[in-house]
Amino acid sequence: MSLTRCLFWPGDPVNRALALACRQKLRLEKAQREREQLWAEIERAEREKDGPRVVELIRAKQLLDRKLREAGRP
């Protein structure tokens, strides 16, 4: 459900729980996009044989993966 639909669903008043759920969903979607971007950067660094950058990116991805797991997303 998009933020617009969450906040402006016809007939339903906006409540705090709904707003918080929408905010959490947006945060998770952003983290998932960041995860995809990290994968692309890892692949690029591997093609360029930039070992230190690969290690840095993998660590960043692991941290992001941990946050996603804690939030209940694979």
Beta strands, then each sheet from edge to edge (+ up, - down):
end
